Amino acid sequence: MKPAPGIAKIITTALIFFSAALPLRGEEREYFIPVSRRHTRGETLLDVTFLYGVHWAGYFVLFKFLSDWGGSIEQYKENIFPKKIQWWDGDSFWWNFVGHPYVGSQTYLYYRARGYGKKESFIGSFTASFLFESTIEVMQEPFSFNDAVVTPAFGYVLGNFLEKISLEMINSNSTPKKILARMINPSMNFKFYEGVRLVPVVSRNLTGIFLSCYFD
């Protein structure tokens, strides 16, 4: 049974008056909420280019400065895609099924933080992996299908898991959990994270009351 229009107005007016008469004092809190939106071709190209540059930088830091696995121009010419392709690269289990999926998850989470949907984020992660395998890692070894597939596929699964638990932790009231969330999902540390919302919340410091009513 719906209240008559006159009764609804009286109730609404009374609630507004009652709420306004109380000394409301709420607080704003930062919430991280996944938000998807459409992106222009320019934005997508910029994201692809940015991650491509990050992967080049990561390669040089990991394989040139921190180790002697950096390869050479001669190897690059010899391994250039699609001149040379291998189905399986023979790397260790930890490198193929832990290292690569982790990198894929972080690429996926970058796209998620930029406001891409899960499908678009997977495509972006796959593109980044393909570009790395076909134009960067060939400094050392030929393009390998297992890395090109495992990195984005397992990265998608791991990325969704990390996103879920990191959102739960960063939206909690625990400072250690918030810090851990930013560690496992580093994209939350940057201002471009598009799911951040300032929302008024009820807390122990609230001295008034907020009422919201809806009438059909």
C-alpha positions, -999 to 999 in steps of 0.1 A, spaced: 0 0 0 15 34 -11 11 64 11 -10 92 -3 10 121 -19 0 145 9 12 120 36 45 114 17 52 151 16 44 155 53 67 126 62 95 139 40 92 174 54 93 161 89 124 140 83 142 169 67 134 192 96 144 165 121 177 159 104 185 196 100 178 202 136 205 177 147 242 187 148 254 164 120 292 160 119 303 132 96 337 124 81 348 117 45 367 85 38 385 74 6 371 43 -10 386 23 -39 359 10 -62 365 -5 -96 351 18 -122 350 10 -160 347 36 -187 352 41 -224 387 51 -236 397 70 -267 421 54 -292 446 80 -280 443 70 -244 446 33 -252 477 39 -274 492 60 -246 487 31 -221 502 6 -245 532 28 -251 537 35 -214 537 -1 -205 560 -9 -234 585 16 -221 582 2 -186 589 -33 -199 620 -20 -217 632 -3 -185 625 -34 -164 644 -55 -189 675 -33 -187 674 -31 -149 669 -68 -144 691 -83 -171 717 -56 -178 723 -38 -145 715 -65 -120 729 -95 -140 748 -105 -171 718 -120 -189 714 -89 -211 719 -105 -245 733 -86 -274 724 -69 -307 738 -100 -325 714 -122 -306 686 -97 -313 691 -100 -350 693 -137 -348 662 -141 -326 640 -114 -342 603 -124 -345 590 -140 -366 623 -153 -380 627 -176 -350 599 -190 -329 598 -216 -301 568 -233 -286 585 -238 -252 615 -219 -239 627 -244 -213 629 -218 -185 625 -229 -149 590 -236 -134 593 -206 -111 602 -183 -139 575 -195 -163 546 -201 -138 554 -176 -111 575 -148 -125 556 -143 -158 521 -146 -143 530 -120 -116 542 -96 -143 510 -103 -162 489 -96 -131 505 -63 -126 500 -53 -162 463 -64 -158 459 -44 -126 474 -13 -143 447 -14 -169 420 -20 -143 433 10 -123 430 31 -155 393 23 -158 393 -6 -183 369 -34 -180 381 -70 -173 380 -80 -210 398 -48 -221 424 -53 -193 431 -88 -204 435 -77 -240 459 -49 -229 479 -74 -208 480 -98 -237 493 -70 -260 520 -60 -235 531 -96 -232 532 -101 -270 552 -70 -275 577 -80 -248 582 -115 -261 585 -104 -298 606 -72 -295 623 -72 -261 631 -107 -248 645 -116 -283 676 -99 -270 682 -132 -252 660 -159 -267 635 -164 -295 598 -156 -291 581 -183 -271 544 -192 -272 543 -204 -236 554 -170 -222 531 -151 -246 501 -172 -234 509 -180 -198 518 -144 -189 484 -128 -197 462 -159 -190 476 -168 -156 481 -131 -150 444 -125 -155 435 -151 -128 461 -138 -104 453 -102 -111 416 -107 -103 425 -124 -71 450 -97 -61 424 -70 -70 398 -86 -49 419 -89 -17 436 -56 -22 403 -38 -24 391 -55 7 422 -45 26 425 -9 14 389 -3 22 393 -16 58 401 3 89 435 -14 94 466 6 85 488 -25 80 462 -40 56 461 -7 37 499 -8 33 499 -44 22 471 -36 -3 493 -10 -19 522 -34 -20 504 -62 -38 485 -38 -61 510 -10 -67 486 8 -92 467 20 -61 496 42 -53 491 64 -83 467 93 -88 453 78 -120 435 51 -101 399 58 -113 380 40 -86 388 64 -58 357 80 -43 353 103 -13 322 90 5 306 103 38 305 75 63 290 69 97 316 67 125 320 69 162 325 106 158 291 111 143 269 132 166 238 134 145 217 111 123 212 109 85 179 96 72 172 88 35 136 80 23 123 69 -11 87 70 -22 74 53 -53 
